[in-house]
């Protein structure tokens, strides 16, 4: 079963935003996750990690906010630092 079908519409918007930022800012890691088959799983983890940012910034109204993008990018970078032991 596709876990994305279980997301509520607002969660799906957030997921899509994370997907876009992740692909643009972390291209190599995005590709590695895609090839290894863990991209959706990792994006769902990031969705949970970034929930407070989306709530704090009032997403989706803040979708074009540079500050939100910086905060999400920083959070993704911190998250990925925890994955360094896994070879990504």
Buried (B, 14 or more C-beta within 10 A) or exposed (E): EEEEEEBEEEBBBBBBBBBEBBBEBBEEBBEBBEEEEBBBEBBBEBBEBBEEBBEEBEBEEBBEBEEBBEBBBEBBEEBBEEBEEEEB
